[in-house]
């Protein structure tokens, strides 16, 4: 069976291309940010404090996907069909649940660290 090529109107194709370009450009800037920010942070903090800062950043980047349960895209997809008022309510309830999970995890970590 031959697949039909779905052709978007020219304006939709141009908008899509522009959106992809903007997204790519922002990703380049985010990637290049480290080249400029990290030397400044290392010079200001010194070797020991930079090591502590680095460990904290690694811990945050490792815990973020675990604590958010990688539901970023799922929540966007779920909330896309809702109205603005419903979205606000759902968003704040999800935010509260994530906060509660984070505080529980941190409490357990600190409790185990003391023991």
C-alpha positions as CSV (number, residue, x, y, z in Angstrom):
1,X,0.0,0.0,0.0
2,X,1.4,3.4,-1.0
3,X,1.5,6.0,1.6
4,X,0.1,9.4,0.7
5,X,2.4,12.4,1.3
6,X,0.6,14.8,3.6
7,X,1.3,18.3,2.4
8,X,1.0,21.1,4.9
9,X,-0.1,24.5,3.6
10,X,2.9,26.7,2.8
11,X,2.3,28.9,5.8
12,X,2.2,25.9,8.2
13,X,5.5,24.6,6.7
14,X,7.1,27.9,7.1
15,X,5.9,28.3,10.7
16,X,7.2,24.8,11.5
17,X,10.6,25.6,10.0
18,X,10.8,28.8,11.9
19,X,9.8,27.1,15.1
20,X,12.5,24.4,14.6
21,X,15.1,27.1,13.8
22,X,14.3,29.1,17.0
23,X,14.4,25.9,19.1
24,X,17.7,24.9,17.6
25,X,19.1,28.4,18.1
26,X,18.1,28.4,21.8
27,X,19.7,25.0,22.3
28,X,22.9,26.3,20.8
29,X,22.9,29.3,23.2
30,X,22.1,27.0,26.2
31,X,25.1,24.7,25.2
32,X,27.4,27.7,24.8
33,X,26.4,29.2,28.1
34,X,28.7,26.8,29.9
35,X,31.7,28.1,28.0
36,X,31.2,31.5,29.5
37,X,29.6,30.9,32.8
38,X,31.7,28.0,34.2
39,X,35.1,29.8,34.1
40,X,33.6,32.8,35.9
41,X,32.0,30.6,38.6
42,X,35.3,28.7,39.0
43,X,37.3,31.9,39.4
44,X,34.8,33.4,41.8
45,X,34.3,30.3,44.0
46,X,37.7,28.8,44.0
47,X,38.6,25.1,43.7
48,X,36.9,23.8,46.9
49,X,33.7,25.7,46.6
50,X,33.5,25.0,42.8
51,X,33.8,21.3,43.6
52,X,30.9,21.6,46.1
53,X,28.9,23.6,43.6
54,X,29.6,21.0,40.9
55,X,28.5,18.1,43.2
56,X,25.2,20.0,44.0
57,X,24.5,20.6,40.4
58,X,25.1,16.9,39.5
59,X,22.9,15.8,42.3
60,X,20.1,18.1,41.2
61,X,20.4,16.9,37.6
62,X,20.3,13.3,38.7
63,X,17.3,13.7,41.1
64,X,15.2,15.9,38.9
65,X,14.0,13.2,36.5
66,X,13.4,10.8,39.4
67,X,11.4,13.3,41.5
68,X,9.3,14.6,38.6
69,X,8.8,11.0,37.5
70,X,9.6,12.2,33.9
71,X,6.0,13.4,33.5
72,X,6.8,16.7,31.8
73,X,5.5,15.7,28.4
74,X,2.7,13.6,29.7
75,X,1.4,16.6,31.7
76,X,1.6,18.9,28.6
77,X,-0.3,16.4,26.6
78,X,-2.9,15.8,29.3
79,X,-3.4,19.5,30.0
80,X,-3.6,20.5,26.3
81,X,-7.3,19.4,26.2
82,X,-8.3,21.4,29.3
83,X,-9.5,24.9,29.7
84,X,-7.4,27.6,31.2
85,X,-9.0,27.5,34.6
86,X,-8.8,23.7,34.7
87,X,-5.1,23.9,33.6
88,X,-4.3,26.2,36.5
89,X,-5.9,23.9,39.0
90,X,-4.3,20.8,37.6
91,X,-0.9,22.5,37.4
92,X,-0.9,23.6,41.0
93,X,-2.1,20.2,42.2
94,X,0.7,18.5,40.2
95,X,3.2,21.1,41.5
96,X,2.0,20.3,45.1
97,X,2.5,16.6,44.6
98,X,6.0,17.1,43.2
99,X,6.8,19.3,46.1
100,X,5.5,16.7,48.6
101,X,7.5,13.9,46.9
102,X,10.6,16.1,46.9
103,X,10.2,17.0,50.6
104,X,9.6,13.3,51.5
105,X,12.6,12.1,49.5
106,X,14.8,14.8,51.1
107,X,13.5,14.0,54.6
108,X,14.3,10.3,54.0
109,X,17.8,11.2,52.7
110,X,18.5,13.5,55.7
111,X,17.1,10.9,58.1
112,X,19.3,8.2,56.7
113,X,22.3,10.5,56.7
114,X,21.9,11.2,60.4
115,X,21.7,7.5,61.3
